[in-house]
Amino acid sequence: MNDMTFLGLGYIGAGLGAGLVLIGAALGIGKLAAAALDGTARQPEAGPALRTTMIIAAALIEGLAFFGLVICLLAVMNFAMPKSEAGPAAAAQTEAHK
């Protein structure tokens, strides 16, 4: 397999990872909102406390999703970087630093 194949597979993997992160975050926030709405419907006087808790939990889920997207972006940027080949000049430079 050549270098372009690995580059393409890296892009596909990062894209799938980003998609899975967003799907997981959307499902988590949807389930959180449904549970908070159900709790408010059952006990309306607990609405403000549930709303505050829901907003904090939603912010944590969003933060985790953002962290996952940054990791996928860093993976794509790492795959896109050209690999330096160690030639005779690089070997001489490492010998000089020893």
Residue, then its C-alpha position, 0 to 999 in steps of 0.5 A: m500500500n502506498d502513502m496516499t492509501f494511508l492518507g485516504l484511510g486516515y481521512i476516512g477514519a477521522g471523518l467517521g470518528a467525527g460523525l460518531v462523536l456528533i451522533g453520540a452527543a446528539l443522542g445524549i442531549g436528546k435523552l437528557a432533554a426528554a428526561a428533564l421534560d418528563g420530570t417537569a411534567r410529573q412535578p412542575e414545581a421542580g422545573p427550575a432545578l431540573r432546568t439548571t441540572m439539564i443545562i449543566a449536563a448538556a454543557l458537559i456533553e457538548g464539551l466532550a463532543f467538542f473534545g472529540l472533534v478536536i481529536c479528529l481534526l488533529a488526526v487529520m492534520n497529522f495525516a496530512m503532514p509530509k513525512s521527512e525522510a532522513g537523508p545523509a544530512a539529517a544523519a550527520q546533524t544527529e551525529a553532531h548533536k551527540 
